[in-house]
């Protein structure tokens, strides 16, 4: 009898719990209150990685936000990152379906933004084994050596006349050349191919697009809102832009740079004026709806939307770019199919990424797989080419720029590094060889310390949950976007002690932390299934370039600027480059003949 009564009691309690769930199904992670329609978007401001760090201090390392209509969980501690990227890796292995990617690729092909599944697994495997494996990284060694030799040569020429160099621009060009050559076997300035459009698209694909977060606004096809996130009066743009970030000025004398600085002030004034006009337009648009014809303006929060012009909305822009990009990629593929590389002695390495991918064209992606008989198509190859350019293009430049900035700010670290390299290379009568890098532990620490403070992708690339998951008692619904704040994790004083904000490479002296995703205190390349497959290549390139620049030259800041005066502000985007370009004066320090070593 007692047993029956107990049974009934348990049954009744179970029914009550089921009807009134005070359980995990309702317990979302803590977070700030969301506004209708825009949710918490207005809180992100210009530096979302910093804002999210501050919010996490209040709400905890697993925090819930609503970005527009998109439920989002922000992860800000190593322990939490491990839960999402290791323990429940498979549950969070999807990517968001961004409008640009969907529009351009008509359904996410390639790797970076592809949905988790059979297709992604096989394309990723193909790239990891055939393009980015250790042996392939080695195979592209001569290319890195040659391009770096050319950079050293041009720096050397400039240093002879004591010029102030725009190191940011030079590094960008170097990185562009090396990436294009590795992927396509040619440089971007080969005008048979319209690659500028490709770079433009890659920029749009990475930009914040309001339509992804508030779909109803998508019908207006606004230009990317990252314009406002990035807007700070000295916004950087790509090559040849007129906003002070142009790629046309490579080397300048002190005088030229001073007059340019004046020009910059003028440009800032003009920009301020333009912004004021646009803010008026916004206010009018907020009141009356649409602005003048062909130009839409919108505004609901002064912080989030500084200005928004729509000469070409993202969708329109992508549609316009689709044809020239497709033509450029087709040209490249045809050119590869028609080239007999045995006759081409100028080729630094016989095979670039396109050659390798073409050798798998029309073959089953997995011959052992009975169920899926997908063969590698031309479209697949084009998507991978774009992925590789997009992923490799800005990442290394930004990292090298930050290492050089920190070294200029800390001359004692620069000296110590020069000393180590000189010892490993055996003097100052020759340039660094890539195989000597393994004997440079301090270089390793310097690069790690820089990536800790400036992870190139501060919020990684968003993940999306594939299932309903309960983590730490919080219920996370399927299709929730997951943002990992790698920037906040790298600066967490609980992990890195009170001097977490300080550049101090020696912290790694007795702590050989795995930078490639095995240690969640430090994840500049992400971790797990969606972690960066180019990490080894990226890390090797950064170290080689930094070693060469530091070994071949002494560096100083221009105009008698002190180390403390060097601007170290970052601009938020998919990557976090310096807000202002890095200017410096190099002095060649090797015995003269070594300059021509790598011609
Ligand atoms: C300093 C250099 C680099 C850094 C810091 C970096 C960082 C990252 C990060 C943070 C992610 C996202 C990880 C995640 O979502 O959890 C990523 C993904 C990716 N990276 Fe890199 N990366 C670098 C260089 C490269 C290079 C050189 C390549 C290839 C040539 C590359 C190819 C990729 C690809 C294809 C993905 C997407 C992976 C996927 O979604 O499955 N990366 N990278």
Boltz pocket constraint, residues with backbone or C-beta under 6 A from the ligand:
constraints:
  - pocket:
      binder: B
      contacts: [[A, 111], [A, 112], [A, 113], [A, 124], [A, 132], [A, 387], [A, 388], [A, 391], [A, 392], [A, 395], [A, 396], [A, 399], [A, 455], [A, 456], [A, 457], [A, 460], [A, 461], [A, 462], [A, 463], [A, 523], [A, 524], [A, 525], [A, 526], [A, 527], [A, 529], [A, 530], [A, 531], [A, 532], [A, 533], [A, 534], [A, 535], [A, 537], [A, 538], [A, 539], [A, 542]]
      max_distance: 6.0
